[in-house]
Amino acid sequence: MSEVPTYRKIIHIDMDAFYASVEQMDNPALRGKPVAVGGSENRGVVSAASYEARKFGVRSAISGVLAKKYCPEIIFVRPRFDRYKEISSKIHKIFHEYTDLVEPLSLDEAYLDVTQNKKGNPSASLLAQEIRLRILNEVGLTASAGISVNKFVAKIASDVNKPNGQKTVNPDEILAFLEELPIRKFYGVGKVTTEKMYQLGIFTGADLKSKTIEFLEKHFGKSGAFYYKVVRGIHNSEVKAHRITKSVAAEHTFDVNLSSEIFMLEQLDRIAASLEKRLKKHKISGKTVTLKIKYSDFTQQTRSKTLPYFISDKSLILEIVEELLYQERMKDSVRLLGISLSNLNTEEKKAVVVQLKFSF
């Protein structure tokens, strides 16, 4: 008698247009209207867009100027991250009533391993439905979900029936699901990689699957093996209940471009103070300081320095940042500056998560 294969049950929950939806929930005057969180009609970058704004092509990471051009009726709203964190905390409390294996990706999305769950429910699809309904009733927002045997497929599936829907990809459906999928929808395949794949004749999962691992490693390096495996439904990454922070950053986009290093240092002093506050709050220190510079033409540059010891004090961070600032001349006026600290002391603390496998 052959053994029945064992599978994990993974849910990926993704809130629908989270920041914009929170703003529309809190301000009824914004409901049904095109809303952009962040940016303005003159400058800045959009952090999130409501579904009404998305119909016009407004997306996160585009400039406010472009958003206004695409949608003249767009309403710009200042982000309120404290409020988003408050709502996110309520949503995560619901998650933890079902399982302790919750891996947050950001404020608005997370993986849940419900292979064993606190409700004793063997159906991951029914659990996802129940969780989404509770978020709607208790928080007032809609969420979408993807359900499958691993994080990669669940993540892709959560996007299929958005907004306010869910998609289950059962074990025997995975290969066909991935083969039919446009390559641009593969999680981990960005714009640049998508274009490269197009040039190589790879437009769908089936095209990707037809390539040998040698071919993929030749053209995509270490990522080649990843693509070779995931298109075959192989992705064994565990749901990590305790994600280890790899970097802490603070940045600021200016209303008026800066062209003098003196003015830049004044702003960097404020940014370093904000960074220090975050570091002290979470008792984090790091060895690598990175200065991020975004110029007026939207090109970006980073300059880094690694120290032989951990730091978290503003004065020490600023000393390194000043050195990095004067490392070379600015090629243009500057619209954004940021400081990040990586190579953290948290990386020395290993989180151990035990995962069990049962039939799907």
Buried (B, 14 or more C-beta within 10 A) or exposed (E): EEEEEEBBBBBBBBBBBBBBBBBBBEEEEBEEBBBBBBBBBEBBBBBBBBBBBBEBEBBBEBBBBBBBBBBEEBBBBEBBEEEBEEBBEEBBEBBEEBBEBBBBBEBBBBBBBBBBBEEEBBBBBEBBBBBBEBBEEEBEBBBBBBBBBBBBBBBBBBBBEBBEBBBBBEBEEBBEBBBEBEBBBBBEBEEEBBEBBEEBEBBBBBBBBEBEEEBBBEBBEEBBEBBBBBBBBEBEEBBBBEEEEEBBBBBBBBEEEBEEBEEBBEBBEEBBEBBBEBBEEEEBBBBBBBBBBBBBEEEEEEBBBEEEEBBBEBEBBBEBBBEBBEEEEBEEBBBBBBBBBBBBBBBEEEEEEEEEEEEB
